[in-house]
Amino acid sequence: MHLLGISGSLRKEATNTKLIHEAARLFEASEFTAADIRFPLYDGDLEEAEGIPAAVKALTDQINSADAVVISTPEYNKAPSGALKNALDWISRSDMKSLQDKPMAIMSATAGRAGGERAQFALRLMLMPFAPKLLQSPEVLVAQSSKQFDDNGRLTDDAYIDFLGKLMGNLKALV
Ligand SMILES: Cc1cc2nc3c(=O)[nH]c(=O)nc-3n(C[C@H](O)[C@H](O)[C@H](O)COP(=O)(O)O)c2cc1C
């Protein structure tokens, strides 16, 4: 099964990116694509002048060919990252139906102790217009995320591995 992962953090060492890779391992994806969301800021004038950027079209193609999608968001001031919101806005302009009925799981990894609970809830609302088949549970909220991965990018805490494994099992069952 083909899994697409979208990390809302652009940092090279982003724990959210590590988390989508860990999700792919637990999903036992035969094919995994990590999305690149370094898009220009959405601007209606840019869209009118140049159309949908090739990188955005590439992502909507990847979504269309994926069996399932996982999104991991950091929490910036209690909300998902601007980069992730910008990507969702571009996706809606490129192919609004690409996420419709798509099996999807969301998660978050943050420095704070709540693991991005509020950002993840806000992401859930942000996804409503896209109408994916969005799993409700278990919630994967990785707190103090810089301490949760080893040098190989693997989660070290058994509880997080268990929650993520259950979430990926639920996602597989949705496909
Ligand atoms: C602008 C900004 C705002 C942040 N606000 C929060 C916050 O509200 N809650 C929180 O837990 N961490 C917050 N943090 C810390 C992030 O959770 C932390 O940078 C986290 O590692 C981001 O995920 P990453 O490792 O994938 O980049 C903030 C960081 C930045 C840069």
The ligand as a Gaussian input file, in Angstrom:
#p B3LYP/6-31G(d) Opt

LIG

0 1
 C        6.911000      30.087000      16.350000
 C        6.910000      28.923000      17.296000
 C        5.865000      28.759000      18.168000
 C        5.815000      27.643000      19.014000
 N        4.733000      27.456000      19.819000
 C        4.609000      26.299000      20.508000
 C        3.401000      25.973000      21.186000
 O        2.432000      26.712000      21.167000
 N        3.332000      24.787000      21.837000
 C        4.388000      23.902000      21.841000
 O        4.275000      22.828000      22.419000
 N        5.549000      24.193000      21.228000
 C        5.675000      25.355000      20.536000
 N        6.824000      25.624000      19.840000
 C        7.922000      24.642000      19.857000
 C        7.685000      23.553000      18.802000
 O        6.804000      22.619000      19.313000
 C        9.017000      22.917000      18.471000
 O        9.756000      23.826000      17.700000
 C        8.874000      21.581000      17.767000
 O       10.085000      20.929000      17.834000
 C        8.511000      21.721000      16.337000
 O        8.519000      20.458000      15.660000
 P        9.718000      19.940000      14.716000
 O       10.747000      19.230000      15.562000
 O        9.043000      18.974000      13.799000
 O       10.308000      21.125000      14.003000
 C        6.892000      26.722000      19.000000
 C        7.970000      26.926000      18.124000
 C        7.980000      27.992000      17.276000
 C        9.121000      28.140000      16.289000

